Amino acid sequence: MGKNLLTAALVALAAAGVAGAGMQAEPLLVVAQRVDVKWSPTGRLLGWLGSGARVERVSGRDEWSRVKLGGWMPATSLGSPESGPSGATLMTILPFEEPLREEAEGAIVGGLRRGTQVTVPRRAGAWAQVEMVGWLPDAATAPEPGTGAPARAAAAPTSGPAPSAGGVALLSRAVEVKEAPGGRNLAALAQGTVVTAIETRGGWTRIALQGWVPSSAVRATAVDEVRPEVVAAADPDAFVGRRTTWTVEHVSVQRADRLRRDFRDGELFVLARSPGAGGAVYVYLAVPAALEPSFRDLAPFATLRVVGTIRTGRSALTGNPILDVTEVLP
């Protein structure tokens, strides 16, 4: 049922370019370092877009925007044409994740996941232009300069601009602290809570605060656990070198070739996923030769608990975090 609804929405948008009668599409730029594209505000992951990607907002609700987005990818990455409602032709992304480029052979501006349906308005040699619709959090976008679009009103009055890194500030209203921009809620903070800003990006400010909790609630650990979805949402270098433990589901084992610039040629790596409240996050596990036997003959979606060091928060080819595995836990 969900796929049929997405197909109908895609066809209607491609045909009309608007979400409702008389509503003009608003050109926007992605201002977050990386933002997930979803089927609905709480729906499945369709792909991602990077900073500077252009989209058109056609509707919205609850601090989320429904947008039309597009780009170019190799025609070989698309499945056979399918007939959709109103006679539109739809095609499906075939690779696990296919980079979305600004133009044929151009810069990568995002990526679309396997199974996502797109329309193909035109082709240029071996390249196909693709278009689709999805949802982005409002905080991840801003009106494109020079379009005359008014700046969005703030959700509530604030005491001024976001503080610079290291600045101390008071919360002007009660808020939910999130694990990552648009991620799951961690705690509720009251208006007037004193916080320290660490960084501000794309309408979100990462904060630190001081307070007291019962000692019985504090669990000591030798490894600083930072979840894959937090690594994926942060700056690519934010957690490089951080030692952590991940519980993931095995997908496949592969050998790196020269196109995988984040790996050594011939290095064994595992594609895995970390199911989260906001949708699965896919990661790579770089496996040393001594641990290769632990990853042979794994059943699809077998659960693994591994310890390692974060190599990068965003691989060059697909944008997935990479963990250098040092230990496989029982």
C-alpha positions in Angstrom: 0.0 0.0 0.0 2.8 2.4 0.9 4.6 1.8 -2.4 1.3 2.5 -4.3 0.8 5.8 -2.5 4.4 6.9 -3.2 4.0 6.0 -6.9 0.8 8.0 -7.1 2.4 11.0 -5.4 5.4 10.8 -7.6 3.3 10.8 -10.8 1.1 13.6 -9.7 4.0 15.8 -8.8 5.9 15.0 -11.9 2.9 15.9 -14.0 1.8 19.0 -12.2 4.9 20.3 -10.4 2.8 21.4 -7.4 1.2 19.7 -4.4 -2.1 21.4 -4.5 -4.1 23.7 -6.6 -2.6 27.2 -7.0 0.5 26.3 -4.8 3.8 27.5 -6.3 6.9 25.4 -5.8 9.5 27.1 -3.6 13.2 26.7 -4.6 15.3 25.6 -1.7 18.9 24.8 -0.9 20.0 22.0 1.4 22.1 23.7 4.2 22.7 20.6 6.4 25.9 18.7 5.8 23.8 15.6 5.0 20.1 15.0 5.4 18.0 11.9 4.8 15.2 11.9 2.2 12.2 10.0 3.5 9.0 8.6 2.1 7.1 10.5 4.9 8.3 12.4 8.0 8.3 9.1 9.9 8.6 6.8 6.9 11.3 4.7 5.3 14.6 6.0 4.0 14.7 6.8 0.3 18.2 8.4 0.1 20.1 11.4 1.1 21.2 14.9 0.0 24.3 16.9 0.8 24.9 20.6 1.4 24.1 22.7 -1.7 21.7 20.3 -3.3 18.7 22.1 -4.9 15.1 21.0 -4.3 11.6 22.5 -4.7 9.2 22.6 -1.8 5.6 21.8 -2.8 4.0 21.3 0.5 4.7 20.7 4.2 3.6 19.9 7.7 4.9 19.8 11.3 8.3 21.3 10.4 8.8 19.0 7.4 8.8 19.8 3.7 7.6 17.6 0.9 10.0 18.3 -2.0 10.7 17.5 -5.6 14.3 16.6 -6.2 16.3 15.3 -9.1 19.7 14.7 -10.7 21.6 12.3 -13.0 22.8 8.8 -12.7 23.9 6.0 -15.1 21.0 4.5 -17.0 22.3 1.1 -16.2 21.4 1.7 -12.5 17.7 1.8 -13.3 15.4 -1.2 -13.7 13.0 -1.9 -16.6 10.3 0.8 -17.2 7.0 0.2 -15.3 3.6 1.8 -16.0 2.3 4.0 -13.2 -0.9 5.9 -12.7 -1.9 8.3 -15.4 0.3 6.6 -17.9 3.6 7.8 -16.4 6.7 5.7 -16.8 8.5 4.7 -13.6 11.9 3.1 -13.0 13.5 1.6 -9.9 17.0 2.1 -8.5 18.9 -1.2 -8.7 22.2 -0.7 -6.8 22.2 -0.7 -3.0 22.8 3.0 -3.2 23.4 5.0 -6.4 25.0 8.4 -6.2 22.9 11.3 -7.5 24.8 13.8 -9.6 24.1 17.4 -10.3 24.5 16.7 -14.0 25.8 13.8 -16.2 29.3 13.0 -14.9 29.0 16.0 -12.5 29.5 16.4 -8.8 27.6 14.1 -6.4 24.8 15.9 -4.5 23.2 12.9 -2.8 22.3 9.2 -3.2 19.2 7.1 -3.8 18.6 3.7 -2.2 17.6 0.5 -3.9 13.9 0.1 -4.6 13.2 3.9 -4.8 11.0 4.7 -7.8 11.8 7.7 -10.0 10.6 9.2 -13.3 13.1 9.7 -16.1 12.3 12.9 -18.1 15.2 12.6 -20.4 18.5 10.8 -21.3 21.9 11.9 -22.5 24.0 9.0 -23.8 24.6 6.5 -21.0 23.1 8.9 -18.4 19.5 9.4 -17.3 17.9 12.4 -15.6 15.8 11.3 -12.6 13.1 13.0 -10.5 11.2 12.0 -7.4 9.5 13.3 -4.3 10.4 12.9 -0.7 10.3 14.6 2.7 13.1 16.7 4.4 13.1 18.4 7.8 12.6 22.2 7.4 15.8 22.8 9.5 17.9 21.2 6.8 16.9 23.6 4.0 16.7 27.4 3.3 15.2 29.5 0.5 17.6 29.7 -2.5 19.3 33.1 -2.7 17.9 35.4 -5.4 14.5 33.8 -5.6 12.7 36.4 -3.6 11.4 33.8 -1.2 10.8 35.3 2.3 12.8 33.9 5.1 10.8 31.4 7.2 9.4 32.5 10.5 11.0 30.9 13.5 8.9 28.3 15.3 9.0 30.4 18.4 10.6 33.7 19.6 14.3 33.4 20.4 16.6 35.6 22.3 18.9 36.1 19.3 21.1 34.2 16.9 22.5 30.8 17.8 25.6 31.2 20.0 29.0 30.6 18.5 31.0 27.5 19.5 31.8 27.6 23.2 29.2 30.3 23.9 26.9 29.9 26.9 23.2 30.5 26.4 19.7 30.1 27.9 17.1 28.0 26.2 14.3 30.4 25.2 11.7 27.6 25.2 11.3 24.0 26.3 12.8 21.6 23.7 13.5 18.0 23.1 17.2 17.1 22.9 17.8 14.8 19.9 20.5 12.3 19.2 21.2 13.9 15.8 19.4 16.5 13.7 16.0 15.0 13.1 16.9 12.0 15.1 15.3 10.3 18.1 14.5 12.2 21.3 16.9 11.8 24.2 15.5 14.2 26.9 13.3 17.2 27.5 14.9 20.4 28.6 13.0 23.2 30.3 12.9 26.8 29.2 15.8 28.7 30.8 18.2 25.7 30.9 21.8 26.8 30.7 23.7 25.1 27.8 27.0 25.5 26.0 27.0 25.6 22.2 29.5 23.3 20.5 28.6 23.9 16.9 25.8 25.2 14.8 24.9 23.8 11.4 21.8 23.7 9.2 19.4 25.2 11.8 20.6 22.9 14.6 23.0 23.6 17.5 24.9 20.8 19.2 25.0 21.5 22.9 26.6 20.4 26.2 25.0 20.9 29.6 25.9 20.2 33.2 23.6 18.6 35.7 23.2 15.9 38.3 21.8 12.4 38.0 21.7 9.5 40.5 25.0 7.5 40.5 23.0 4.3 40.2 22.0 5.4 36.7 25.5 5.9 35.4 27.1 2.9 33.7 30.9 3.1 33.3 32.3 1.6 30.1 35.8 1.4 28.6 34.5 2.1 25.1 32.8 5.3 24.2 29.6 4.1 22.4 28.5 6.5 19.7 25.7 5.1 17.5 26.0 4.8 13.7 23.1 7.2 13.1 24.9 9.9 15.1 28.1 9.4 13.2 26.2 9.5 9.8 24.4 12.7 10.7 27.5 14.5 12.0 30.4 16.2 10.1 32.5 13.4 8.4 35.5 14.1 10.6 33.6 14.6 13.9 34.2 11.1 15.3 37.3 10.0 13.3 39.5 7.9 15.6 36.8 7.4 18.2 36.6 3.9 19.6 33.1 2.5 19.8 31.0 -0.6 19.9 28.3 -1.2 17.3 25.5 -3.8 17.1 24.7 -4.3 13.5 23.0 -6.7 11.0 25.3 -8.3 8.4 24.3 -7.8 4.8 27.2 -8.8 2.6 31.0 -9.3 2.4 33.1 -7.7 -0.3 36.6 -7.0 -1.4 37.6 -3.4 -2.2 38.7 -2.3 -5.6 40.5 0.9 -6.7 37.2 2.8 -6.9 36.8 2.4 -3.1 39.1 5.3 -2.2 38.4 4.8 1.6 39.7 1.3 1.5 43.0 -0.4 0.6 42.9 -2.3 -2.7 41.7 -5.8 -1.9 40.8 -5.0 1.7 37.8 -7.1 3.1 34.8 -5.1 4.2 31.3 -5.9 5.3 28.2 -4.0 4.4 26.0 -3.9 7.5 23.0 -2.0 8.8 22.1 -0.6 12.2 18.3 -0.5 12.7 17.3 2.8 14.3 14.1 4.5 15.3 14.4 6.8 12.3 15.2 4.1 9.8 18.1 1.8 9.2 21.6 3.3 8.8 24.0 1.4 6.6 27.7 1.2 7.5 30.9 -0.5 6.4 33.1 -2.7 8.6 36.7 -2.8 7.5 38.0 -6.2 8.5 41.7 -7.1 9.2 43.0 -10.4 7.9 43.1 -11.9 11.4 39.4 -11.4 11.8 38.3 -12.5 8.4 37.2 -16.0 9.6 34.6 -14.4 11.9 32.8 -12.9 8.9 32.8 -15.9 6.5 29.5 -17.8 5.9 27.4 -15.3 7.9 23.7 -15.7 7.3 21.8 -12.6 5.9 21.0 -10.2 8.6 22.9 -12.1 11.3 23.4 -9.8 14.3 27.0 -8.8 15.1 28.5 -6.9 18.0 31.8 -5.4 17.0 34.4 -3.0 18.6 36.5 -0.7 16.5 37.7 2.7 15.6 35.8 5.1 13.3 37.8 5.6 10.0 35.4 8.2 8.6 31.9 9.4 9.1 31.1 9.4 5.4 32.7 7.3 2.7 33.5 9.0 -0.6 31.5 6.7 -2.8 28.3 6.1 -0.8 28.4 8.4 2.2 28.3 5.5 4.7 30.4 5.5 8.0 33.3 3.1 8.1 34.5 1.3 11.2 37.9 -0.3 11.5 37.0 -3.5 13.4 39.4 -4.6 16.1 37.3 -7.1 18.0 34.2 -9.2 17.4 32.2 -9.7 20.7 30.4 -12.9 21.5 
